[in-house]
Amino acid sequence: MTRARVLWLGAGVLLAALVLIGAAYFLFRPIRVTIVTPHRGPAVELVYATGFVEPTQPVAVAARFTAPVKAVLVGEGDKVRKGQALLTLDDTDLRETYAQAHAQSVGATLAERRIVTLFGQGWTTGADRDAAVANGEAARAAERTAAAKLGQNVVRAGIDGIVIKQDIQPGELAVPTRTLMLLGDPLRARVTATVDERDIPRVHVGQRALISSDAWPGRVIRAHVAELTPTGDSEQRAFRARLLLDDGTVLPLGLSLEVNIVTRSVADALLLPASAIDGDGVWLVIGGRAHRQHVGIGIQGPGTSEVRGIAPDARVIDAPGGRVQEGTRVAASAR
């Protein structure tokens, strides 16, 4: 073998060794990862719902007789006092009925007096007298009834509150079965929230709730669940929860709200970023290598989750993303 061939052979072996070394380096070099450590804090499990403010006991306003509406005296949003006139009805028919009843009462009373006098003089029988007395009493009772109805043409508020809904205009016909207005007291209001049927098993009377509205950015109103409807809405696939405000806050009736019902809470939980949890476990960095550790998952929030089964000072790989396996060498840096 010539010297040149020996040199070429040595160079090839050296090149192959360098290639193997480079491949091994890239194959077994440490993977760069970011580590996080658990921290302690409150963990809260919430059920989200949407709701609105409504009066606890809304009062429907209706007419006592059928008649055209003469005047509407209040509108939606107006404050009213108990006994205040809300609208008036055309009472022409009532006045005519009263006039007729009054005339009949006068005639029956005169006839009664005449028959009673004649009976006292012996000119008529006791039966005639009894019939005249009965007719007189019936006519006077009919007059009193017609007089009482004269005041019913003014429809009045039954409570202090505000007009939530006005559903009548002058000239329209009011009938006793039609709701003309709806009244409510803002001081006696509740929040009715619509809860998805999948979440309703976790909601119970007495649970705390946090309420917010776009009308007051950053403001949180505290409430509690006071009642759950026994049946749900099959079309919406939801149930209704009634909530009462805790601090006496007065909210506008009809206001739309976002409701978060606290179904479970831990005051001092061990928390990790949700991105650090891989299924039912986490990847720990021990001695420069990755080791999988099974953990118990508790309350899961939007950004963090409660974990059990790791040390408070554990070094956990954030966002492992399938890059590591058991024993993988890692170069860790803190987040």
Secondary structure, DSSP 8 states (H G I E B T S, - for coil): --HHHHHHHHHHHHHHHHHHHHHHHHHHS-EEEEEE--EEEEEEEEEEEEEEEEESS-EEE--SS-EEEEEE---TT-EE-TT-EEEEE--HHHHHHHHHHHHHHHHHHHHHHHHHHHHHTTSS-HHHHHHHHHHHHHHHHHHHHHHHHHGGGEEE-SSSEEEEEE---TTSEE-TTS--EEEE-GGGEEEEEEEETTTGGG--TT-EEEEE-TTSTT--EEEEEEEE-SS-BTTTTEEEEEEEESS-----TT-EEEEEEEEEEEEEEEEEEGGG-BTTEEEEEETTEEEEEE-EEEEE-SSEEEEESS-TT--EEE--TT---TT-BEEEEE-
